[in-house]
Amino acid sequence: MITVFGSINMDLIATPDRLPKPGETVMGTSFTTAAGGKGANQALAARRAGAIVRMAGAVGDDRLASQALALLADAAVDQNGVRVAAEATGTAHILVAADGENVIVVVPGANGTVTGEDAKRTIGAMSRGDYLMLQFEIPASAIEAALVGAKQKGVTSIINIAPFTGDAKRLGAIADILVANETEFDLFIGKGELSDEEREATMRALHAQSGQTIIVTLGADGVVAIRKGEIHRAKGLAIEPVDTVGAGDTFCGYLAASLDAGLAFKDALRRAAVAGSLACLKPGAQPSIPFASAVDAEI
């Protein structure tokens, strides 16, 4: 079973032809809303991948809450771990250009009220051998409490160090499995852009010190990972992206679900990479997450 302890948002999405430069105003071509939040996105992805999933986090006592949870409810994701807070439901303000590139501003709202006590309750409802998924859109104190509790209980923790914060380097190192994109990995190790050879060497060095599974997604170039001393690579699909906003969360959800289902690591990596590619073919974070039938048909 998979528990996702993280953020729940409503995404407010505008689509200009291109992203504005600082201080510039551009005209948009459309506006829409979609359920989002990295936690909720990953929960839905894991559920659509076939896993039994529980969501834990917080929403506001407002109209946006039911909209933010609607697709999770439709997918039969357990929401008993979702608390109603006094703050408004979190929002993400997203610009998606015609070429699929995006910029995002997140307003935490209720997500910012998640505490270590919420983490203790979440871990308390889990069993040894379960998977816990985390991201950085809830307070660091809650993430740390969840990671510590997971280790004590024998729960496998997967942390996606996005969005990258000042606490990501310290807390990311505690998890059993770390997932980052190229930029986040560069920030995690404190270096500039790396060549493929430099990245692999750095991953080997980190892995030798900690034994941690490290996964770096590379966009159109697929994904590279190290686990139990072995480097793995996987490719997604050759596509023309419409919107990349949901790709990373889809990857994480499918990875967790595939590992939870007992797939070999290399097969889980490939399945997650293909799912991430398919998530780029539709706009919006949650609406773009593919179902297992579509992913497995491509594989």
C-alpha positions in Angstrom: 0.0 0.0 0.0 1.1 3.6 -0.7 0.5 6.6 1.5 1.2 10.1 0.1 1.8 12.7 2.7 1.8 16.1 0.9 0.1 19.0 -0.7 -3.4 19.3 -2.2 -4.1 22.3 -4.4 -6.3 23.8 -7.1 -4.3 24.7 -10.2 -5.2 28.0 -12.0 -3.8 27.7 -15.5 -3.3 30.4 -18.1 -1.9 29.6 -21.6 0.0 32.4 -23.4 1.8 31.8 -26.7 5.1 32.3 -24.8 6.1 32.9 -21.2 6.5 36.6 -20.2 9.9 38.0 -19.4 10.3 39.8 -16.0 8.1 42.9 -16.0 6.4 42.0 -19.2 2.6 41.4 -19.8 1.5 39.0 -22.5 -1.9 38.0 -23.6 -3.3 34.6 -22.8 -5.3 32.3 -25.1 -7.2 30.4 -22.5 -7.8 29.8 -18.8 -8.8 26.7 -16.9 -8.7 25.1 -13.4 -7.6 21.6 -12.5 -7.0 19.7 -9.3 -3.3 19.6 -8.4 -0.7 19.8 -5.6 2.3 17.6 -5.9 1.0 15.3 -3.2 -2.4 14.8 -4.7 -1.0 14.5 -8.2 1.3 11.7 -7.1 -1.5 10.0 -5.2 -3.7 10.0 -8.3 -0.8 8.7 -10.5 -0.1 5.8 -8.1 -3.8 5.0 -8.0 -4.2 5.1 -11.8 -1.1 2.9 -12.0 -3.0 0.3 -10.0 -2.0 0.7 -6.4 -4.1 1.1 -3.2 -3.4 4.6 -2.1 -4.1 6.8 0.9 -3.8 10.6 0.8 -2.8 12.6 3.9 -2.6 16.3 4.1 -4.9 19.4 4.6 -7.4 21.4 2.7 -9.4 24.5 3.6 -13.1 24.8 4.6 -14.0 26.3 1.2 -15.4 25.6 -2.2 -12.0 24.8 -3.7 -11.5 21.8 -1.3 -14.1 19.6 -2.9 -12.8 20.5 -6.4 -9.2 19.8 -5.3 -10.2 16.3 -4.0 -12.7 15.4 -6.7 -10.5 13.2 -9.0 -9.0 11.5 -5.9 -12.5 10.7 -4.8 -13.5 9.4 -8.3 -10.4 7.2 -8.3 -11.3 5.8 -4.8 -8.2 7.2 -3.1 -8.6 6.9 0.7 -9.0 10.5 2.1 -9.2 9.6 5.8 -5.8 11.3 6.3 -7.0 14.6 4.9 -7.6 17.2 7.5 -9.8 20.4 7.2 -7.8 23.5 8.2 -8.7 27.1 8.9 -6.5 28.3 6.0 -7.7 28.4 2.5 -7.1 25.4 0.2 -3.7 25.7 -1.5 -3.4 27.1 -5.0 -0.9 26.9 -7.8 -0.8 29.7 -10.5 0.5 28.2 -13.7 1.5 29.7 -17.0 1.9 27.1 -19.9 3.4 28.3 -23.1 2.6 27.0 -26.6 5.8 24.8 -26.6 4.8 23.1 -23.3 7.2 25.0 -21.0 5.7 26.3 -17.8 6.3 28.5 -14.7 4.5 28.0 -11.5 3.8 30.0 -8.3 2.4 28.0 -5.4 0.4 29.6 -2.5 0.5 26.9 0.3 -2.7 27.8 2.2 -3.9 24.8 4.2 -0.8 22.8 3.1 1.3 25.2 5.3 -0.6 24.0 8.4 0.5 20.4 8.1 2.5 19.4 11.2 4.6 16.8 12.8 1.5 15.5 14.6 -0.1 14.9 11.2 3.0 13.0 10.2 2.8 10.8 13.4 -0.9 10.0 12.7 -0.1 9.2 9.0 2.8 6.9 9.9 0.7 5.3 12.6 -1.8 4.2 10.1 0.8 2.5 7.9 2.3 -1.0 8.1 5.9 -2.3 7.7 6.7 -2.7 4.0 4.3 0.1 2.9 5.6 2.9 0.7 5.5 6.6 1.9 5.7 9.3 -0.7 6.8 12.9 0.1 7.5 16.2 -1.6 8.3 19.7 -0.5 5.0 21.6 -0.6 4.3 21.0 3.1 6.4 22.3 6.0 9.9 20.8 6.5 9.1 19.8 10.2 6.3 17.6 9.0 8.4 16.0 6.3 11.2 15.3 8.8 8.8 13.7 11.3 7.4 11.5 8.6 10.8 10.4 7.4 12.0 9.6 10.9 8.7 7.7 11.7 9.0 5.8 8.4 12.5 4.5 9.3 11.4 3.4 12.7 8.4 1.5 11.4 10.1 -0.2 8.4 8.2 1.9 5.8 10.1 2.6 2.5 10.2 6.4 1.9 10.3 8.0 -1.5 11.0 11.7 -1.5 10.7 14.0 -4.6 12.8 17.1 -3.8 10.5 19.4 -5.6 10.1 22.2 -5.3 13.7 22.5 -4.1 13.9 24.3 -0.7 16.6 25.1 1.8 15.7 21.9 3.6 15.7 19.6 0.6 19.4 18.7 0.8 19.3 17.7 4.5 15.9 15.9 4.4 16.4 14.4 0.9 19.4 12.4 2.2 17.2 10.7 4.9 14.8 9.0 2.5 15.3 5.5 1.1 14.7 6.6 -2.5 15.4 10.2 -3.8 13.9 11.5 -7.0 15.0 14.7 -8.6 15.1 16.3 -12.0 18.4 17.6 -13.5 18.1 21.1 -12.0 17.0 19.8 -8.5 19.9 17.3 -8.5 22.4 20.0 -9.3 21.0 22.1 -6.4 21.1 19.0 -4.2 24.8 18.5 -4.7 25.6 22.2 -4.9 27.2 22.2 -8.3 26.4 23.7 -11.7 25.3 21.9 -14.8 26.8 18.4 -15.0 27.8 16.3 -18.0 26.3 12.8 -18.2 29.7 11.4 -17.0 29.9 13.9 -14.1 26.3 13.2 -13.0 26.9 9.4 -13.0 30.1 9.8 -11.1 28.4 12.0 -8.5 25.5 9.6 -8.1 28.0 6.7 -7.6 29.8 8.7 -4.9 26.6 9.6 -3.1 25.3 6.1 -3.3 28.5 4.6 -2.0 28.3 6.8 1.1 24.6 6.3 1.9 23.3 3.3 0.1 20.4 5.5 -1.0 18.6 4.8 -4.3 19.0 8.0 -6.4 16.9 8.7 -9.5 17.4 11.7 -11.8 14.9 12.4 -14.5 16.3 13.9 -17.7 13.3 15.1 -19.6 13.3 13.9 -23.2 16.5 11.9 -22.4 14.7 9.6 -20.0 16.0 8.8 -16.5 19.2 7.6 -14.8 19.3 5.9 -11.5 21.6 4.0 -9.1 20.3 1.2 -6.8 22.3 -1.5 -5.0 25.5 -0.3 -6.7 24.1 -0.6 -10.3 23.4 2.2 -12.7 20.1 1.9 -14.6 18.8 4.0 -17.5 15.3 4.1 -19.0 13.8 6.0 -21.9 10.3 7.4 -22.2 8.5 8.0 -25.5 9.3 10.3 -28.4 6.5 12.9 -28.2 5.6 16.5 -29.0 4.8 17.8 -25.5 1.6 19.8 -24.9 2.1 20.5 -21.2 4.9 19.1 -19.0 3.5 20.2 -15.7 2.3 16.7 -14.6 5.2 14.7 -15.9 7.3 14.6 -12.8 4.5 13.7 -10.4 3.2 11.0 -12.8 6.7 9.5 -12.9 6.8 9.4 -9.1 3.4 7.9 -8.7 4.0 5.2 -11.3 7.4 4.4 -9.8 6.0 3.9 -6.3 3.0 1.8 -7.6 5.3 -0.4 -9.8 7.7 -1.1 -6.9 4.7 -1.7 -4.6 3.4 -4.2 -7.1 6.7 -6.1 -7.0 8.2 -5.1 -10.4 11.9 -5.3 -10.8 13.5 -1.9 -10.4 14.5 -1.5 -14.0 11.0 -2.4 -15.1 9.5 0.1 -12.6 11.8 2.8 -13.9 10.8 2.2 -17.6 7.1 2.1 -16.7 7.4 5.4 -14.8 9.3 7.0 -17.7 6.7 6.0 -20.2 3.9 7.3 -18.0 5.7 10.6 -17.5 5.9 10.9 -21.3 2.2 10.3 -21.8 1.4 12.9 -19.1 2.9 15.5 -21.4 0.2 15.0 -24.1 -2.7 16.7 -22.3 -2.9 20.0 -20.3 -3.2 20.1 -16.6 -1.5 18.1 -13.9 -4.1 15.6 -12.8 -6.2 15.4 -16.0 -3.0 14.5 -17.9 -2.1 11.5 -15.7 -2.5 8.3 -17.9 -4.3 5.2 -16.8 -2.3 1.9 -16.5 -3.9 0.4 -19.6 -2.5 3.2 -21.8 1.0 3.0 -20.2 1.2 -0.8 -20.3 0.1 -0.8 -24.0 3.0 1.5 -24.9 5.4 -0.8 -23.0 
